[in-house]
């Protein structure tokens, strides 16, 4: 297992120091860093019948489709869909394993948590869809092709068809393409349970001891662990990504802000102080401090914010 050194607080100069020294490199394990899929694209395209490429940032708008059973036990259909999953014929062995001898509508109602986009994720692949506004995530089984390129043409964006139960869980209601109800999508392993995902997903500002604890990607940047102190034999750190001017936010997490923690050499995303993180008291050795935004080469406006940073920061 190879180890590669990363800068702890941004991309400042090397120095020889202890783990607690701000601005120095600490070796962390990169083996679980998110890897971008080969067939990704930064700008949306959809040629032919359905889209083939995955957006680099995982962003999709959603629509609701398929057969399902409501909370009262009533079987529900879909007037615009025949509930005959393409993958039944496209991958008969996979269909037999997932659905046995069930018909298409019976299979969809039994699975409940399913999606289309087989040309992007493969029949019977599993994906996690996360609503960035509320942090809710659901794991879905890919059963069908679609949506058609003419659907994506309406919004010039990638679109994911998801089951009605998935839409209700993520958004509280069914969605249509023109609503632009967005999710962040990532493939997951075949043994990941289907349905609402209660596994805590790390993000900027969460505690860590190494970068395996920061297994997320945002704005094309893989999360890393910024180690700032030592507690006995265990290092203390927080998850971060590099930034210039702006940082992404995630539902259910504290808002973020881009600051420099290495005397202006580079930017790092940190949490703002608030109730979500106990006003910075949830992590030992952290404190709330008013810091200016690191602008770098961005067009971001000059601003300051109360953010959570190590109390050892000069």
N, C-alpha and C positions, 0 to 999 in steps of 0.2 A: 504494500500500500504506500504510494508515493505521498510525500508531504511537500507542500509548496508554501513558501512564506508569503504572507499578505501583510500590508500595512495595517496596524491596529486602528489608528484614527486618521483615515484618509490616506493619501499617497505622498506623505512627506519624506524627508531624507532618512537614510538608515542611521541607526545609532546603536551602541552597545549599552544595554541597560536591563533592569529587571522588568518583569511583566507589568508592574504598576507604572512604569514610566510612559508618559504620554508621547505619542508620535513615533514609537519604535515598532519594529516588526516582531510579530510573534508567529511561530510556525503553527498552522492549523491544518486540519484534515480536509482536503478538497474533494475527497472521493465521492461525496454525495451532492456536490454542487449540481444545480439544475443544468441539464444539457438541452440546448435548443434542437428541435427536430430538424432533420435534413430538409424536409419539404415545407419550410416556413416562408412567409413573405411579409414584407413590411407594409406594402400597399395592396389593397384588395383587388383581386381579379377573379372572375368566374367565367370560364369559357367552356362551351359545350353544354352538357346536360346539367351537371352539378359541379360544385367547386372541389378542387383537389388539394389545395394548399391550406395550411394552418397559419393563422396570424401569429407573428413573432411575439406579440404581447398576450396571446390567448383570448383576446376580446371578441365575443360574439353577441349579437342580438338574438333574442329567443322568440319562438312561436310555440304554441301548444298543439299537439296532434295525438291521434290514436284513440284506441278503446281503453276504457278504464272502469273501475267500480267506485262509486262515490261513498261518502262516509255513512250513508244509510243502507249500503249493500245493494244499491241499484246499479245494474249494468248500464254503462253509458257508451255511446258510440261517437263518431265524428263524421259529420255530414260531408266534410271535404276530404276524408281519407277512408280508404277501404279496409284499413286495419289488417292488411296482408303484408307483413314485413318482407322486404326484398331479400333479406338474409336467409329466409327460409329456403329459397332456391339457390341463392348465391353461395351459401355455406351450409349444406344439408347436415353435415356432421355436427357443426356447431349448434345448429338449430335443435337437433335431436338431443344434444347434451343439455341445452338451456331449457327447452320446452317439451321434450319428449314427443308424444303424438298429438299434442294440442293443436287446434286450428290457430290461425293468425290472431283473431280477436281474443281467443281464450288465452293464448300465450301472453299478449300484451296486458290483459287484465291480471294474470298471475304474476308477471314480472313487476308491474307497476312502475318501476323506476327505469325508464329506458329513454333512448334518444335515437335520432337518425344520424346522418353524416358519416355513413360507412365508407364513402370515398375518401374521407379525411382520416378517420380513426380505425377503419377496418371492422368487418362484421364481428360482433361479440367482444370487441374491445371494451374496456371500462374507462370512463372518464369522470373527473370531478368537476362539477360546475358550481361556481361560487358567485353569489350576488355581492358585488363590492360595496353596495350601499348598506347592507345589514349584516354582512359576514356569514350568512347562512350558506352551507355547502351541501350538495347531494351527489352521490355516486350513481352513475347511470350506465346501463348496458346498451351498447349500440346494436340496434335490431334492423335498421332500415337505411335506405339511401335518402338523399334529399337534404335540405330543400333544393328545388330547382334554381338554376341561375337567374331565371326571371324574377324569383322572389328576392334574391339578394340584390338584383338590379334596382329594386325599389328604393333601397337605402344605401347602396354603394358600400356594403359592409358584409362581413361574414355573418351567417345566420345558423343557429342550431335549433332544430326541432326537438322539443322535449315533451315528455308525457304530461298529461294534465295534473297528476299528483305532484310531479316535479315543479310545475309552474305554481301550483297552489302553495307548495312549501316555500319556494324561493321568493315569491312575490305576493302571495295572498290571493291571487286571481289568475285566470288564464291570460296569456299575452299574445299579441299579434305583432307582425314585423314592424309596422309603422309606429308602434309604441316605443321601439328602441330600448326595450328592457334588457339590460346587458348582464352578461356573466363572464367570468374568467374561467377558461376551460384548460384542464391539463389531464393527460393520460395517467392512469394509476394501474397498479398491478392487478393481475387476474384474480387474486384472492382477496381483494378489497371488497368488503360487504356492500351490497347495494342499499340505497336509501339515504336518508339524512345522515350526514357525516358529523359526528360529535367530536371527532379527534381535534384537539386544539391545533390550529395552524399558526406557526410562528410568524412574527412580523417585526418591523422596526421597533426597537425599544424593549422587546422581550428579553428576559435574562438568558444567558448561555454560558457554557464553559468552553465550547469549541464550535466550529462552523457547522458541524453536524446538527447542532441545535437550531440552526438558522436556515433550514432547508426550504427556502422559498425564493421566488423570483418576482421582481417588480420593476417596471420600466426597463426591462431588458438586463437588469443587474441581479446577479445572484447574491443572496444574503450572506454576510460574513459575521463572525463574532469578534467584536472589539473588546479585547481583554483589558481591564483597567485596574485590577487589584487581585489579591490572593487571600483566600480564606482557608487557613490550614494548608492542606495539600491540594485544594481545588481552586482553580482560577475563577474569577468573577468577570463577567462581561455582559454586553448587550448586543442585540442584533442590529445591523446597520447595512446600508448600501451607499455607494458613492453618489454625489449629486452636484449639480450646478444650478443654483437658483430655486429649484422646485423639488419636492418629494411627494411620492404617492401616499394616499391615505387608504385605509381599509376599514370597512364596517366592523364595529365592535372593538376597535383598537383606538388608542389615543391618536389625535391628529399629529402630523409630523412637520418638521421644519429643517431646512438645510443650513448647517452651520459649519464653520471650520474648527477643527480640534487640533490642528497642527500649525498654528500661527499663520494661517492664510494660504498654505500651499495647496489645499484641496478641500472639498466639501464632504460632509457625512450627514446622512439623515438621522435625526434623533426625535424622540417623542417630545411633544409639548407637555407642560405640567398641567394636570387636571385630575378630576375625580377617578378617571379610568385607571390611572397608575398611582393613586394615593398622593397626588402632587409630588411625585418622584420618590416617595418613601418605600415603594414596593420592592425596590432593589437596594441592597445595602451599599453604602458608599456613594450613592447618587444624591444630587441636590438640584433644586430649581435655581436657574440662573438666567438673567436677561442677556441674550446674545444676539449679535447682528446676523442677518442672513448672509450666507456665502453666495455671491452672485456668479463668480467665475466668468465664463463667456456667454452666459445667458442674458436674456432681456428682462429678467425679474426686477421688480422695484425694490428699492432699499427698504428694509423693514427690520424689526426686532421682535423677539418672542421669548416668553418664559419657557425654557426647555430643560429637560432632564439630562444632566451631564455628571461625570465623576467629580466628587468634591476635591480630588487631587489635581484637577485641571488648573493650570496656572491662570 
